[in-house]
Amino acid sequence: MITTEILNVNGNAVQGVLIKAPGGEGHPNMIVLACKKGYIMCGYLNQEAAANFGDAACVIGGSSFDDILANPVKAVLPEAEKLGIKIGMTGAEVCDILNK
């Protein structure tokens, strides 16, 4: 099952995409929150590929959009780091930076 939703994060639109347990029962959900300048991805997705494309992205774990917005950044790709994103920031804080 795929869920898409426009989230309101501090007055800015963020496109959320959630694929429920793509590997089957017991697997984590695959989640992306897309902003104007980049995105937040779950650990399910390939950081190396995103970095090779020059994407401004970071990794945050969670099983729902709310989790991703509340949880801390676990990894930051170089282009996102250039924008000021740091490990430990919340997903909501990242969205603010990526929507400027």
PyMOL commands that place a pseudoatom at each C-alpha (Angstrom):
pseudoatom trace, name=CA, resn=MET, resi=1, chain=A, elem=C, hetatm=0, pos=[0.000, 0.000, 0.000]
pseudoatom trace, name=CA, resn=ILE, resi=2, chain=A, elem=C, hetatm=0, pos=[1.301, 3.450, -0.947]
pseudoatom trace, name=CA, resn=THR, resi=3, chain=A, elem=C, hetatm=0, pos=[0.186, 6.548, 0.953]
pseudoatom trace, name=CA, resn=THR, resi=4, chain=A, elem=C, hetatm=0, pos=[0.875, 10.082, -0.230]
pseudoatom trace, name=CA, resn=GLU, resi=5, chain=A, elem=C, hetatm=0, pos=[0.030, 13.158, 1.786]
pseudoatom trace, name=CA, resn=ILE, resi=6, chain=A, elem=C, hetatm=0, pos=[0.767, 16.882, 1.712]
pseudoatom trace, name=CA, resn=LEU, resi=7, chain=A, elem=C, hetatm=0, pos=[1.950, 17.702, 5.224]
pseudoatom trace, name=CA, resn=ASN, resi=8, chain=A, elem=C, hetatm=0, pos=[1.889, 21.179, 6.759]
pseudoatom trace, name=CA, resn=VAL, resi=9, chain=A, elem=C, hetatm=0, pos=[5.221, 21.624, 8.542]
pseudoatom trace, name=CA, resn=ASN, resi=10, chain=A, elem=C, hetatm=0, pos=[5.498, 25.054, 10.154]
pseudoatom trace, name=CA, resn=GLY, resi=11, chain=A, elem=C, hetatm=0, pos=[3.387, 26.581, 7.386]
pseudoatom trace, name=CA, resn=ASN, resi=12, chain=A, elem=C, hetatm=0, pos=[5.247, 24.905, 4.503]
pseudoatom trace, name=CA, resn=ALA, resi=13, chain=A, elem=C, hetatm=0, pos=[4.021, 22.099, 2.271]
pseudoatom trace, name=CA, resn=VAL, resi=14, chain=A, elem=C, hetatm=0, pos=[5.969, 18.848, 2.443]
pseudoatom trace, name=CA, resn=GLN, resi=15, chain=A, elem=C, hetatm=0, pos=[5.098, 15.898, 0.196]
pseudoatom trace, name=CA, resn=GLY, resi=16, chain=A, elem=C, hetatm=0, pos=[5.064, 12.652, 2.170]
pseudoatom trace, name=CA, resn=VAL, resi=17, chain=A, elem=C, hetatm=0, pos=[5.283, 9.248, 0.483]
pseudoatom trace, name=CA, resn=LEU, resi=18, chain=A, elem=C, hetatm=0, pos=[5.010, 6.040, 2.523]
pseudoatom trace, name=CA, resn=ILE, resi=19, chain=A, elem=C, hetatm=0, pos=[5.239, 2.529, 1.133]
pseudoatom trace, name=CA, resn=LYS, resi=20, chain=A, elem=C, hetatm=0, pos=[3.994, 0.102, 3.757]
pseudoatom trace, name=CA, resn=ALA, resi=21, chain=A, elem=C, hetatm=0, pos=[6.409, -2.775, 4.426]
pseudoatom trace, name=CA, resn=PRO, resi=22, chain=A, elem=C, hetatm=0, pos=[7.679, -3.111, 0.818]
pseudoatom trace, name=CA, resn=GLY, resi=23, chain=A, elem=C, hetatm=0, pos=[9.607, -6.259, 1.756]
pseudoatom trace, name=CA, resn=GLY, resi=24, chain=A, elem=C, hetatm=0, pos=[6.570, -7.879, 3.302]
pseudoatom trace, name=CA, resn=GLU, resi=25, chain=A, elem=C, hetatm=0, pos=[5.284, -8.335, 6.838]
pseudoatom trace, name=CA, resn=GLY, resi=26, chain=A, elem=C, hetatm=0, pos=[7.887, -7.527, 9.464]
pseudoatom trace, name=CA, resn=HIS, resi=27, chain=A, elem=C, hetatm=0, pos=[9.834, -5.150, 7.226]
pseudoatom trace, name=CA, resn=PRO, resi=28, chain=A, elem=C, hetatm=0, pos=[9.981, -1.403, 7.923]
pseudoatom trace, name=CA, resn=ASN, resi=29, chain=A, elem=C, hetatm=0, pos=[8.032, 1.148, 5.941]
pseudoatom trace, name=CA, resn=MET, resi=30, chain=A, elem=C, hetatm=0, pos=[9.807, 3.098, 3.188]
pseudoatom trace, name=CA, resn=ILE, resi=31, chain=A, elem=C, hetatm=0, pos=[9.299, 6.847, 3.720]
pseudoatom trace, name=CA, resn=VAL, resi=32, chain=A, elem=C, hetatm=0, pos=[10.340, 10.017, 1.897]
pseudoatom trace, name=CA, resn=LEU, resi=33, chain=A, elem=C, hetatm=0, pos=[9.443, 13.594, 2.830]
pseudoatom trace, name=CA, resn=ALA, resi=34, chain=A, elem=C, hetatm=0, pos=[10.120, 15.846, -0.169]
pseudoatom trace, name=CA, resn=CYS, resi=35, chain=A, elem=C, hetatm=0, pos=[10.750, 19.583, 0.269]
pseudoatom trace, name=CA, resn=LYS, resi=36, chain=A, elem=C, hetatm=0, pos=[11.723, 22.393, -2.143]
pseudoatom trace, name=CA, resn=LYS, resi=37, chain=A, elem=C, hetatm=0, pos=[15.505, 21.881, -1.940]
pseudoatom trace, name=CA, resn=GLY, resi=38, chain=A, elem=C, hetatm=0, pos=[15.831, 18.227, -0.972]
pseudoatom trace, name=CA, resn=TYR, resi=39, chain=A, elem=C, hetatm=0, pos=[14.336, 15.436, 1.061]
pseudoatom trace, name=CA, resn=ILE, resi=40, chain=A, elem=C, hetatm=0, pos=[14.376, 13.282, 4.157]
pseudoatom trace, name=CA, resn=MET, resi=41, chain=A, elem=C, hetatm=0, pos=[14.643, 9.574, 3.531]
pseudoatom trace, name=CA, resn=CYS, resi=42, chain=A, elem=C, hetatm=0, pos=[14.379, 6.540, 5.748]
pseudoatom trace, name=CA, resn=GLY, resi=43, chain=A, elem=C, hetatm=0, pos=[17.281, 4.166, 6.194]
pseudoatom trace, name=CA, resn=TYR, resi=44, chain=A, elem=C, hetatm=0, pos=[15.709, 1.817, 3.654]
pseudoatom trace, name=CA, resn=LEU, resi=45, chain=A, elem=C, hetatm=0, pos=[16.917, 4.015, 0.791]
pseudoatom trace, name=CA, resn=ASN, resi=46, chain=A, elem=C, hetatm=0, pos=[20.407, 4.192, -0.727]
pseudoatom trace, name=CA, resn=GLN, resi=47, chain=A, elem=C, hetatm=0, pos=[22.512, 7.028, 0.702]
pseudoatom trace, name=CA, resn=GLU, resi=48, chain=A, elem=C, hetatm=0, pos=[25.396, 6.430, -1.697]
pseudoatom trace, name=CA, resn=ALA, resi=49, chain=A, elem=C, hetatm=0, pos=[23.162, 6.785, -4.758]
pseudoatom trace, name=CA, resn=ALA, resi=50, chain=A, elem=C, hetatm=0, pos=[21.585, 9.977, -3.381]
pseudoatom trace, name=CA, resn=ALA, resi=51, chain=A, elem=C, hetatm=0, pos=[25.044, 11.433, -2.679]
pseudoatom trace, name=CA, resn=ASN, resi=52, chain=A, elem=C, hetatm=0, pos=[26.252, 10.509, -6.176]
pseudoatom trace, name=CA, resn=PHE, resi=53, chain=A, elem=C, hetatm=0, pos=[23.330, 12.445, -7.653]
pseudoatom trace, name=CA, resn=GLY, resi=54, chain=A, elem=C, hetatm=0, pos=[24.217, 15.467, -5.487]
pseudoatom trace, name=CA, resn=ASP, resi=55, chain=A, elem=C, hetatm=0, pos=[20.931, 15.359, -3.588]
pseudoatom trace, name=CA, resn=ALA, resi=56, chain=A, elem=C, hetatm=0, pos=[20.424, 17.443, -0.449]
pseudoatom trace, name=CA, resn=ALA, resi=57, chain=A, elem=C, hetatm=0, pos=[19.141, 14.649, 1.752]
pseudoatom trace, name=CA, resn=CYS, resi=58, chain=A, elem=C, hetatm=0, pos=[19.380, 13.170, 5.222]
pseudoatom trace, name=CA, resn=VAL, resi=59, chain=A, elem=C, hetatm=0, pos=[18.326, 9.958, 6.933]
pseudoatom trace, name=CA, resn=ILE, resi=60, chain=A, elem=C, hetatm=0, pos=[15.806, 9.776, 9.764]
pseudoatom trace, name=CA, resn=GLY, resi=61, chain=A, elem=C, hetatm=0, pos=[14.274, 6.566, 11.103]
pseudoatom trace, name=CA, resn=GLY, resi=62, chain=A, elem=C, hetatm=0, pos=[10.607, 6.076, 11.862]
pseudoatom trace, name=CA, resn=SER, resi=63, chain=A, elem=C, hetatm=0, pos=[7.518, 4.206, 10.780]
pseudoatom trace, name=CA, resn=SER, resi=64, chain=A, elem=C, hetatm=0, pos=[5.205, 7.182, 10.080]
pseudoatom trace, name=CA, resn=PHE, resi=65, chain=A, elem=C, hetatm=0, pos=[5.324, 10.767, 8.848]
pseudoatom trace, name=CA, resn=ASP, resi=66, chain=A, elem=C, hetatm=0, pos=[4.934, 12.002, 12.435]
pseudoatom trace, name=CA, resn=ASP, resi=67, chain=A, elem=C, hetatm=0, pos=[7.865, 9.838, 13.549]
pseudoatom trace, name=CA, resn=ILE, resi=68, chain=A, elem=C, hetatm=0, pos=[10.099, 11.212, 10.797]
pseudoatom trace, name=CA, resn=LEU, resi=69, chain=A, elem=C, hetatm=0, pos=[9.191, 14.807, 11.704]
pseudoatom trace, name=CA, resn=ALA, resi=70, chain=A, elem=C, hetatm=0, pos=[9.905, 14.234, 15.417]
pseudoatom trace, name=CA, resn=ASN, resi=71, chain=A, elem=C, hetatm=0, pos=[12.933, 11.931, 15.296]
pseudoatom trace, name=CA, resn=PRO, resi=72, chain=A, elem=C, hetatm=0, pos=[16.565, 13.036, 15.014]
pseudoatom trace, name=CA, resn=VAL, resi=73, chain=A, elem=C, hetatm=0, pos=[18.716, 12.989, 11.893]
pseudoatom trace, name=CA, resn=LYS, resi=74, chain=A, elem=C, hetatm=0, pos=[20.983, 9.912, 11.806]
pseudoatom trace, name=CA, resn=ALA, resi=75, chain=A, elem=C, hetatm=0, pos=[23.026, 10.713, 8.672]
pseudoatom trace, name=CA, resn=VAL, resi=76, chain=A, elem=C, hetatm=0, pos=[23.555, 13.810, 6.518]
pseudoatom trace, name=CA, resn=LEU, resi=77, chain=A, elem=C, hetatm=0, pos=[24.629, 13.810, 2.873]
pseudoatom trace, name=CA, resn=PRO, resi=78, chain=A, elem=C, hetatm=0, pos=[27.183, 16.445, 1.784]
pseudoatom trace, name=CA, resn=GLU, resi=79, chain=A, elem=C, hetatm=0, pos=[24.746, 18.755, -0.067]
pseudoatom trace, name=CA, resn=ALA, resi=80, chain=A, elem=C, hetatm=0, pos=[22.390, 18.815, 2.925]
pseudoatom trace, name=CA, resn=GLU, resi=81, chain=A, elem=C, hetatm=0, pos=[25.307, 19.545, 5.241]
pseudoatom trace, name=CA, resn=LYS, resi=82, chain=A, elem=C, hetatm=0, pos=[26.135, 22.582, 3.093]
pseudoatom trace, name=CA, resn=LEU, resi=83, chain=A, elem=C, hetatm=0, pos=[22.614, 23.887, 3.804]
pseudoatom trace, name=CA, resn=GLY, resi=84, chain=A, elem=C, hetatm=0, pos=[23.172, 23.594, 7.577]
pseudoatom trace, name=CA, resn=ILE, resi=85, chain=A, elem=C, hetatm=0, pos=[21.538, 20.253, 8.333]
pseudoatom trace, name=CA, resn=LYS, resi=86, chain=A, elem=C, hetatm=0, pos=[23.215, 18.419, 11.208]
pseudoatom trace, name=CA, resn=ILE, resi=87, chain=A, elem=C, hetatm=0, pos=[22.928, 15.061, 12.948]
pseudoatom trace, name=CA, resn=GLY, resi=88, chain=A, elem=C, hetatm=0, pos=[20.487, 15.328, 15.851]
pseudoatom trace, name=CA, resn=MET, resi=89, chain=A, elem=C, hetatm=0, pos=[18.135, 17.906, 14.283]
pseudoatom trace, name=CA, resn=THR, resi=90, chain=A, elem=C, hetatm=0, pos=[14.486, 16.874, 14.106]
pseudoatom trace, name=CA, resn=GLY, resi=91, chain=A, elem=C, hetatm=0, pos=[12.751, 16.159, 10.834]
pseudoatom trace, name=CA, resn=ALA, resi=92, chain=A, elem=C, hetatm=0, pos=[10.623, 19.285, 11.284]
pseudoatom trace, name=CA, resn=GLU, resi=93, chain=A, elem=C, hetatm=0, pos=[13.789, 21.397, 11.663]
pseudoatom trace, name=CA, resn=VAL, resi=94, chain=A, elem=C, hetatm=0, pos=[15.200, 19.808, 8.501]
pseudoatom trace, name=CA, resn=CYS, resi=95, chain=A, elem=C, hetatm=0, pos=[11.999, 20.586, 6.587]
pseudoatom trace, name=CA, resn=ASP, resi=96, chain=A, elem=C, hetatm=0, pos=[12.304, 24.247, 7.584]
pseudoatom trace, name=CA, resn=ILE, resi=97, chain=A, elem=C, hetatm=0, pos=[15.815, 24.377, 6.104]
pseudoatom trace, name=CA, resn=LEU, resi=98, chain=A, elem=C, hetatm=0, pos=[14.914, 22.463, 2.961]
pseudoatom trace, name=CA, resn=ASN, resi=99, chain=A, elem=C, hetatm=0, pos=[11.888, 24.695, 2.293]
pseudoatom trace, name=CA, resn=LYS, resi=100, chain=A, elem=C, hetatm=0, pos=[13.716, 28.042, 2.488]
for i in range(1, 100): cmd.bond("trace and resi %d" % i, "trace and resi %d" % (i + 1))
show_as sticks, trace
zoom trace
